[in-house]
């Protein structure tokens, strides 16, 4: 299936979705009413339901609007396609993922809500949009495994582990005692996470 970029049909839909992003990411799914979203968007609630018949439809449209922005930079994508040295690519991937996933609080919150607060959500939204981000990483790591540049045997696990560790490592200093993490020792979350994965993955 070819990837279709997320698009909204009208300016009214754009206003509604942007308002939904703000409220859902701040108040959660259950804490955000369609009336409050409509008021923030400057439309009547009836107009909101004309475009989005269910609150869940609006939530997934809001999530998709942010997921669609997860695009790899052309420079990084080109270097991965050319099978550049993992010693260069792995830190670049960590930096890219940290920028896209850790420093966009709205997206991180929407991802959390979609995975944990909505028991039976439209999970294909994740697959549709995240595939364009995950597939190139997985394919690159798989080629590196094949050429024995990496010492892992499961590129899929490495891809998922890389992304999960970036998210967790970024949040750890806020979740645990700050004295546990020395900035002098670890540097920025992206730097220390990149160093960890270079040591774990690279056969050298």
WOTA-V496434 format. One record per backbone hydrogen bond with DSSP energy under -0.5 kcal/mol. NH is the residue of the N-H (numbers start at 1). CO is the residue of the C=O. E is the energy in kcal/mol with one decimal. If there is no record, write none. Layout:
NH CO E
NH CO E
//
This chain:
5 3 -0.5
14 10 -1.8
15 11 -2.2
16 12 -2.3
17 13 -2.7
18 14 -2.4
19 15 -2.2
20 16 -2.3
21 17 -2.5
22 18 -1.9
23 19 -2.3
24 20 -3.0
25 21 -2.0
26 22 -1.0
27 23 -3.5
28 23 -0.5
28 24 -1.9
31 27 -0.5
32 29 -1.0
33 31 -0.6
37 33 -2.1
38 34 -2.5
39 35 -2.4
40 36 -2.3
41 37 -2.0
42 38 -0.9
42 39 -0.6
43 38 -2.6
47 44 -0.5
48 44 -1.7
49 45 -2.2
50 46 -1.3
51 47 -1.3
51 48 -0.6
52 48 -2.8
58 54 -1.6
59 55 -2.2
60 56 -2.5
61 57 -1.8
62 58 -2.4
63 59 -2.6
64 60 -2.6
65 61 -1.9
66 62 -1.1
66 63 -0.5
67 63 -2.7
68 64 -2.2
69 66 -1.4
70 67 -2.0
71 69 -2.1
77 73 -2.6
78 74 -2.4
79 75 -2.1
80 76 -2.1
81 77 -2.3
82 78 -1.6
83 80 -1.6
84 79 -2.4
88 85 -1.9
89 85 -2.3
90 86 -2.6
92 88 -1.3
93 89 -2.8
94 90 -2.3
95 91 -2.3
96 92 -2.3
97 93 -3.0
98 94 -2.5
99 95 -2.1
100 96 -2.4
101 97 -3.1
102 97 -0.7
102 98 -1.5
103 98 -1.2
108 104 -2.1
109 105 -2.4
110 106 -2.3
111 107 -2.6
112 108 -2.0
113 109 -2.5
114 110 -2.7
115 111 -1.9
116 112 -2.7
117 112 -0.6
117 113 -1.3
118 113 -1.9
119 117 -0.9
121 118 -0.7
123 121 -1.9
125 122 -2.0
126 123 -0.9
127 123 -1.5
128 124 -2.8
129 125 -1.8
130 126 -3.2
131 127 -1.4
132 129 -0.5
133 130 -1.1
134 130 -3.2
135 131 -2.5
137 133 -0.8
138 134 -2.8
139 135 -2.8
140 136 -2.1
141 137 -2.6
142 138 -2.4
143 139 -1.9
144 140 -2.1
145 141 -2.3
146 142 -2.3
147 143 -2.0
148 145 -1.2
149 144 -2.7
150 144 -1.1
151 201 -3.0
158 154 -2.1
159 155 -2.2
160 156 -2.3
161 157 -2.7
162 158 -2.3
163 159 -1.9
164 160 -2.6
165 161 -2.5
166 162 -1.6
167 163 -1.8
168 164 -2.6
169 165 -3.0
170 166 -1.6
171 167 -1.4
172 168 -1.8
173 169 -0.6
174 171 -1.1
175 171 -1.5
176 172 -2.5
180 177 -2.6
181 177 -0.5
181 178 -1.1
182 180 -0.6
183 181 -0.6
186 182 -2.7
187 183 -2.3
192 188 -2.5
193 189 -2.1
194 190 -2.3
195 191 -2.4
196 192 -1.9
197 193 -2.1
198 194 -2.2
199 195 -2.0
200 196 -2.1
201 197 -2.7
202 198 -1.7
203 149 -1.4
//
